[in-house]
């Protein structure tokens, strides 16, 4: 992955999608899986990493995170599928 700032999408055990920001994807996914991540994912483990985008700046990553969170479920599914 290029860039130090990452936006990721997780698929939770209940089939829902969670979008977040981190500088260390592996550590953050492990935190979510251990129930130590965001409140949203705590009752929805295990989680699976289904999409990652990397950026050179925190601001660019945060803007992309905000944009992804605003997408419809169908649009998020297309993003995860790579369409």
N, C-alpha and C positions, 0 to 999 in steps of 0.2 A: 504494500500500500504506500502510495506517495502522500506526503503531507503528514503533519502531526495531529491533525484534528479530524475526527471521524463522526459521521452520522450513521447510525445503524438502525435496522428494523429487526425486531424479534417477533417470532410467532410464538404465542403463549400456548400452554396446554389446552386452553379452552377455544383455541382457534383465532383469538383476537390478535391484532398486530400492535406492537408498541414501538415507538420511535424515540431515540435518544441521541445524546451527544457524549463523546468521551475522547480522551487522548490515548487510551489503552483499551482496545476492543476486547481482547482476551480476558483481561482482568474484569472489565465491566460485565461481560456476559456471565462470568463465573459468579460475580456478586449477585446478579439477578437470579441465577440458578440456585444460589444458596439462600435466597429469601432476604438478601441484604441490599437489593437494588431499590428501585422506585416502589413506592407504595402500591402502584397499579399492578406490578408484576408479582408481588409477594404471594398472593393467593392463586397465582396462575402458573406455577412452575410444574414441570420443567419448561424452559424456554429454548428456542432454537434460533440461531442467527441466520437470517434469510437474505439480508442485504446490507452492504457497507459502501459508503462513499467517503473519500478522503479529500481534505482541503489543506491549503497552506496557512490559512488564518482561522482563528477562532470565530471571527465575525462572519466569514463566509460559511462556515459549518453551521453556525447558529441560524443564519438566514435560511439555509437549506432545510434544517430541522423544522423550522417554523413552516416552511412551504409544504413539506411532506405531511406534517400534522394537519394541515388544512385540506389535504386531498380526500376525496371520497374513498370508501372502502374499495370500490372497483378500481379506482386509479392506483391505490396502494398495491393491490394485487397485481396490476399490470407492471408496476415498477419492480416488484419482487420477482416477477416472472421474466423480467428483462425485455419486455416489449417496448 
